[in-house]
Amino acid sequence: DAGITQSPRYKITETGRQVTLMCHQTWSHSYMFWYRQDLGHGLRLIYYSAAADITDKGEVPDGYVVSRSKTENFPLTLESATRSQTSVYFCASTRLAGGDTQYFGPGTRLTVL
Amino acid sequence: GQQVMQIPQYQHVQEGEDFTTYCNSSTTLSNIQWYKQRPGGHPVFLIQLVKSGEVKKQKRLTFQFGEAKKNSSLHITATQTTDVGTYFCAGPPGTYKYIFGTGTRLKVLA
């Protein structure tokens, strides 16, 4: 049972570069989420998706792009990385809307130099 | 926008002491969830509360949902070193997107 995986687990990049973080789940959950976690801010929602080809902005979407061509994948792209995007990124999925367990991936620690 | 605040931000306790974290939302929540994140790990689901005034227990953990469905608490009786981590509450503001609280980081001193 692979569950939900993220890659890479660690990434160092430079300001201005494009970076894509991958998220893959094996449960066929409809709903998927991207969060960033920074000290003092808890978990903040970046983007979410209700199904393939349906995505919407969360609290902090600026500078990020998502796509969902397949139910099981939900990649997050930083179009032009900035130092303020240094963070730990978590992907999560859930089966039902607004009232079901969210299963989190192991996270990607991203450093932008 | 909606905000979910948790207090305290940090708590150090001696092993065996009790611990409580409080979660307050600026708006009514249809339900509330609690998660635990161990140091270096990812959030793991603990429980979900749905009904106004609901109380649920999991061994030494007691969860409450306020009557107005705008606040919640997690109480741990007789803490153990395995309780170390950050506890988050999270609630959907009427849709399927979740707003997470700021978290309470618990340290247990042996």
Chai-1 contact restraints between the chains, C-beta under 6 A:
chainA,res_idxA,chainB,res_idxB,connection_type,confidence,min_distance_angstrom,max_distance_angstrom,comment,restraint_id
A,Y31,B,Y96,contact,1.0,0.0,6.0,A-B,restraint_1
A,G42,B,F100,contact,1.0,0.0,6.0,A-B,restraint_2
A,G42,B,T102,contact,1.0,0.0,6.0,A-B,restraint_3
A,G42,B,G103,contact,1.0,0.0,6.0,A-B,restraint_4
A,L43,B,F100,contact,1.0,0.0,6.0,A-B,restraint_5
A,L45,B,K97,contact,1.0,0.0,6.0,A-B,restraint_6
A,Y48,B,K97,contact,1.0,0.0,6.0,A-B,restraint_7
A,F90,B,H42,contact,1.0,0.0,6.0,A-B,restraint_8
A,A97,B,Y96,contact,1.0,0.0,6.0,A-B,restraint_9
A,G98,B,P92,contact,1.0,0.0,6.0,A-B,restraint_10
A,G98,B,Y96,contact,1.0,0.0,6.0,A-B,restraint_11
A,G99,B,N31,contact,1.0,0.0,6.0,A-B,restraint_12
A,T101,B,F45,contact,1.0,0.0,6.0,A-B,restraint_13
A,F104,B,H42,contact,1.0,0.0,6.0,A-B,restraint_14
A,F104,B,P43,contact,1.0,0.0,6.0,A-B,restraint_15
A,P106,B,H42,contact,1.0,0.0,6.0,A-B,restraint_16
A,G107,B,H42,contact,1.0,0.0,6.0,A-B,restraint_17
